[in-house]
């Protein structure tokens, strides 16, 4: 394992300890609203600090871009951190959330960790080396037709300007696929595409911290990732479409038909 990836894994496990300890006492947590349907808690902040401390112990000159505390430092190495992707799920005791850590080097995502503490599923990737689940090499599924595909998505929850467009896409996707699921943690959704649990995924308006690690997992597992126009601007726009090579193309065609 690459030493920087190893540091990310160690950081994710430390954050998981904070999160899982808190999950046993959800009634003691006081969440705050950052915006409409956008919550943060002291658990998010404590987990994030555990990650940052672990990374900076190993690499004190690296920069940080974190969900709750923002950016710090100036370096060609930038750690992109979401300490608790799926906070709303966590606060309701719904066990679908994860820790997401990515490393960007000179503008390119090179290392990725998505850790699900409930299932002890550790997804890792190094650019050019491959994607892994608990040290086992993973690939996207072999599904070729959208009609056979299980598709993940995320509903709009803070911005609703494009809700009608999304609902039209959702309607067609539900009719033309084997099923559509919305678990509520994009980092895990992307990891599920990488290991074949989903055959495709799409969502609008995601944050960089949600998708930086997961999209590298998909790419290193042999999947395709673009924005909704088929361009490689998903990290900038937050609009993500991915899937197996054949399913991806069919999803892209369907979505393009609804975009103005």
C-alpha positions in Angstrom: 0.0 0.0 0.0 1.3 3.5 -0.9 2.5 5.2 2.3 0.1 8.2 1.8 -2.8 5.8 1.3 -1.8 4.0 4.4 -2.0 7.3 6.3 -5.5 7.9 4.9 -6.6 4.5 6.1 -5.2 5.1 9.5 -7.0 8.4 9.6 -10.3 6.9 8.5 -10.2 4.2 11.2 -9.5 6.9 13.9 -12.5 8.9 12.7 -14.6 5.7 12.7 -13.8 5.1 16.3 -15.2 8.6 17.1 -18.3 8.1 15.0 -19.2 4.6 16.2 -18.8 5.5 19.8 -21.2 8.4 19.3 -23.6 6.2 17.4 -24.4 4.4 20.7 -25.7 7.7 22.2 -27.5 9.5 19.4 -29.9 11.1 21.9 -27.0 13.1 23.4 -26.0 14.7 20.0 -27.2 18.2 19.2 -27.2 18.7 15.5 -26.9 22.2 13.9 -28.4 23.3 10.6 -25.9 24.6 8.0 -28.8 25.1 5.5 -32.0 23.5 4.4 -31.8 19.8 5.1 -28.0 20.2 5.7 -26.9 19.2 9.2 -23.6 19.0 11.1 -22.9 17.8 14.6 -20.1 17.7 17.1 -19.4 14.2 15.8 -18.6 15.4 12.3 -16.2 18.0 13.8 -14.5 15.5 16.1 -14.1 12.9 13.4 -12.7 15.5 11.0 -10.2 16.7 13.6 -9.1 13.1 14.1 -8.4 12.8 10.4 -6.6 16.1 10.1 -4.4 15.4 13.1 -3.4 12.0 11.7 -2.6 13.4 8.3 -0.6 16.3 9.6 1.3 14.2 12.0 2.7 12.3 8.9 2.7 15.2 6.4 2.8 18.5 8.3 3.4 20.6 5.1 0.4 19.2 3.2 -2.8 21.3 2.6 -6.3 20.3 3.8 -9.7 20.8 2.3 -12.3 19.6 4.8 -16.1 19.5 4.9 -16.5 21.4 8.2 -13.3 23.4 8.7 -12.6 24.4 5.1 -9.2 24.8 3.7 -5.8 25.3 5.3 -2.2 25.3 4.1 -0.7 25.8 0.6 0.8 22.7 -1.0 0.8 20.7 -4.2 -0.6 18.0 -2.0 -4.2 18.6 -0.8 -6.2 16.2 1.4 -9.9 16.3 0.6 -11.9 15.1 3.6 -15.6 14.3 4.3 -15.5 13.0 7.9 -19.1 11.7 7.8 -20.8 11.4 4.5 -24.4 10.7 5.3 -24.8 12.8 8.4 -28.6 12.8 8.2 -28.6 9.0 8.1 -26.2 8.9 11.0 -28.4 11.2 13.2 -31.4 9.0 12.5 -29.5 5.7 13.4 -29.8 4.6 9.7 -26.5 2.7 9.2 -25.6 4.0 5.8 -22.7 6.5 6.1 -19.0 6.6 5.5 -15.7 8.5 5.9 -14.2 9.8 2.6 -10.6 10.8 2.2 -8.8 11.7 -1.0 -5.4 13.1 -1.9 -5.0 15.5 -4.7 -1.5 16.0 -6.2 -1.0 18.9 -8.6 -4.7 18.9 -9.4 -5.1 15.1 -9.9 -6.8 12.8 -7.4 -4.1 10.1 -6.7 -5.3 8.3 -3.5 -8.7 7.4 -2.2 -10.3 5.9 0.9 -14.0 5.3 1.6 -14.6 3.5 4.8 -18.0 2.1 6.0 -17.6 1.6 9.8 -20.9 -0.3 10.1 -19.8 -3.1 7.7 -16.1 -2.7 8.2 -15.9 -2.2 4.4 -12.6 -0.4 3.5 -12.5 0.8 -0.1 -9.1 2.0 -1.3 -7.6 3.1 -4.6 -4.3 4.4 -5.9 -4.3 6.0 -9.4 -2.8 3.5 -11.9 -2.8 0.6 -9.4 -6.4 -0.3 -9.0 -9.3 -0.3 -6.5 -9.7 -2.7 -3.6 -12.3 -3.7 -1.0 -10.6 -5.0 2.2 -7.4 -5.8 0.2 -9.4 -7.7 -2.5 -9.2 -6.2 -6.1 -12.5 -5.0 -7.3 -14.0 -4.3 -10.7 -17.3 -2.8 -11.8 -20.0 -5.3 -12.7 -20.3 -7.0 -16.1 -23.8 -5.8 -16.6 -24.2 -4.5 -20.2 -27.8 -3.4 -20.5 -29.6 -0.6 -18.5 -32.6 -2.8 -18.3 -30.6 -5.2 -16.2 -28.9 -2.5 -14.1 -29.4 -1.5 -10.5 -28.8 2.2 -10.4 -28.0 4.4 -7.4 -29.0 8.1 -7.2 -29.4 11.0 -4.8 -32.4 13.1 -4.5 -32.0 16.9 -4.4 -32.2 17.9 -0.8 -30.9 21.5 -0.4 -31.3 23.0 -3.9 -34.6 22.4 -5.8 -34.2 24.6 -8.9 -33.7 21.5 -11.1 -36.1 19.3 -9.2 -38.5 18.9 -12.1 -35.7 17.8 -14.5 -34.4 15.4 -11.9 -37.9 13.8 -11.4 -38.3 13.4 -15.1 -34.9 11.6 -15.3 -35.8 9.5 -12.3 -39.1 8.5 -13.9 -37.4 7.3 -17.0 -34.5 5.7 -15.2 -36.9 3.7 -13.0 -38.9 2.5 -16.0 -35.9 1.5 -18.0 -33.6 0.0 -15.4 -33.9 -3.0 -13.0 -34.4 -0.6 -10.1 -33.2 2.7 -8.6 -32.0 3.1 -5.1 -31.3 6.2 -2.9 -29.3 5.1 0.2 -28.2 8.7 1.1 -24.4 8.7 1.1 -22.8 9.5 -2.2 -19.3 8.3 -1.2 -20.7 4.8 -0.6 -22.8 4.9 -3.7 -19.7 5.5 -5.8 -17.9 2.7 -3.9 -20.8 0.4 -4.6 -20.4 1.1 -8.4 -16.7 0.3 -8.1 -17.4 -3.1 -6.5 -20.4 -4.0 -8.6 -23.2 -3.6 -6.0 -24.5 -0.8 -8.3 -24.2 -0.8 -12.0 -24.5 2.9 -12.4 -25.0 6.1 -10.4 -26.1 9.7 -11.0 -26.6 12.8 -8.9 -26.5 16.5 -9.3 -24.9 19.2 -7.1 -22.6 17.1 -5.0 -19.6 18.6 -3.2 -16.0 17.9 -4.0 -15.5 16.3 -0.6 -18.4 13.9 -1.4 -17.0 12.6 -4.7 -13.2 13.0 -4.8 -12.4 9.6 -3.3 -15.4 7.7 -4.8 -14.9 8.7 -8.4 -11.3 7.5 -8.3 -12.5 4.2 -7.0 -14.9 3.9 -9.9 -12.2 4.8 -12.5 -9.7 2.4 -11.0 -12.3 -0.4 -11.0 -12.8 0.0 -14.7 -15.9 2.2 -14.7 -16.5 5.5 -16.5 -17.1 8.8 -14.8 -18.2 12.1 -16.3 -20.6 15.0 -15.6 -24.1 14.8 -17.1 -22.8 16.1 -20.5 -20.3 13.3 -20.8 -17.4 15.7 -20.0 -14.7 15.3 -17.3 -15.7 18.3 -15.3 -17.5 16.4 -12.5 -15.1 17.5 -9.8 -15.8 21.1 -10.6 -19.6 20.9 -11.2 -20.5 18.3 -8.7 -22.8 16.6 -11.3 -21.7 12.9 -11.4 -22.7 10.1 -13.8 -20.8 6.8 -13.7 -21.2 3.2 -14.4 -20.1 0.1 -16.2 -18.9 1.1 -19.7 -22.0 -0.2 -21.5 -24.6 0.9 -18.9 -22.9 4.3 -18.6 -23.5 5.1 -22.3 -27.2 4.2 -22.0 -27.6 6.3 -18.9 -25.8 9.3 -20.5 -28.2 9.1 -23.5 -31.2 9.0 -21.3 -30.1 11.9 -19.1 -29.0 14.1 -22.0 -32.5 13.8 -23.4 -33.8 15.8 -20.4 -31.1 18.5 -20.2 -31.7 21.9 -21.8 
